[in-house]
Each structure stands twice: as C-alpha cells, then as structure tokens.
Amino acid sequence: MGDSRRAREIGVSRLGSLHGVLNATGGGAKVRELYQLLTAIEAAEFLGVSLSYIQHATGRGDVPCIRIGKADPRYRVIDLIFWQEQRFDPGLR
C-alpha cells in the first residue's frame, strides 16, 4: 500500500474518531478540548490504565505523544481516542 493511500486512510479514520466523539457528546465536545495536551498521569487516567503502562508504551512508540524540547511527553486527547479505537477488537464482546 502506498504511503499517500495509508495517510488518507489514517486521516479518514481520525475524522471518524472526531465524528464519533462529537456524536457521543451531542456536539458538546470542543475542538480545543480534543487537542488538549495531557501529562502521562492524566493520559493513564483518561485511558483507564496504569502510569507504568503509559510510560512503557510510550517508550516502545506504541502510544502517540508529542515531545517539546527535552520536556516529558504530552498526549493529545484526540490522538489517545484514535489510538484506543484502533486497538478495539469487536470480537471480544
């Protein structure tokens, strides 16, 4: 699969994530809130996992994060939602 096709699929999937959030909140989610940066502790709480899981997953490059300079990584809410939806396995229900 070409890089541009993959990039389009990711973009469409991200839009689907955003659309899902807006529908689930009745349009109450604000774009500013979706792009808010969280600390590792806040990201772990948001996802319902342990801090050590977030730290190890970040180190492996599994969880999307933003690094600004030498500061600790930060996590955008929309990226965490997208990442979580990619991992969803409907066969487990």
C-alpha positions in Angstrom: 0.0 0.0 0.0 1.4 3.4 -0.9 2.3 6.0 1.7 -0.2 8.5 0.4 -3.1 6.0 0.5 -2.2 5.0 4.0 -2.0 8.6 5.1 -5.5 9.2 3.6 -6.9 6.1 5.4 -5.4 7.4 8.7 -6.9 10.9 8.0 -10.3 9.3 7.3 -10.1 7.2 10.5 -9.1 10.3 12.6 -12.1 12.1 11.2 -14.3 9.1 12.1 -12.9 9.3 15.7 -13.7 13.0 15.9 -17.1 12.4 14.4 -17.8 9.7 17.0 -16.7 11.9 19.9 -18.9 14.8 18.7 -21.9 12.4 18.2 -21.4 10.8 21.6 -21.3 14.1 23.4 -24.2 15.6 21.4 -21.8 18.0 19.9 -20.7 19.1 23.3 -17.0 18.3 22.8 -15.0 21.3 21.9 -12.1 21.0 19.4 -9.9 22.8 21.9 -10.6 20.1 24.5 -9.8 17.3 21.9 -6.4 18.8 21.2 -5.6 19.5 24.8 -2.2 18.2 26.0 -2.2 15.7 28.9 0.6 14.6 31.1 1.4 10.9 31.4 -0.6 10.7 34.6 -3.6 12.3 33.0 -3.3 10.2 29.9 -3.2 7.0 32.0 -6.3 8.2 33.9 -8.1 9.1 30.7 -7.4 5.6 29.2 -8.0 3.8 32.4 -4.6 2.2 32.5 -1.7 2.4 34.9 1.0 5.1 34.7 3.7 2.4 34.1 1.7 1.1 31.1 1.7 4.5 29.5 5.4 5.0 30.3 6.4 1.7 28.8 4.0 2.0 25.8 5.4 5.5 25.1 9.0 4.2 25.3 8.1 1.5 22.7 6.5 4.1 20.5 3.0 2.4 20.8 1.2 5.4 22.3 1.3 8.7 20.2 2.8 11.6 22.1 4.3 15.0 21.5 7.7 15.9 22.7 8.5 19.6 23.0 12.2 20.0 23.6 13.5 17.9 26.5 10.3 18.1 28.5 8.3 15.0 29.4 6.0 13.7 26.6 2.5 15.1 26.3 -0.6 13.3 24.9 -3.3 14.9 22.8 -6.8 13.7 23.7 -7.8 13.1 20.1 -4.7 11.0 19.5 -5.5 8.9 22.5 -9.1 8.4 21.3 -7.8 7.4 17.8 -5.2 5.1 19.3 -7.7 3.4 21.5 -10.2 2.9 18.7 -7.5 1.3 16.5 -7.0 -1.3 19.3 -10.7 -2.0 19.7 -11.5 -5.6 18.9 -15.2 -6.1 18.4 -14.7 -9.9 18.6 -14.0 -9.6 22.3 -17.6 -8.6 23.1 
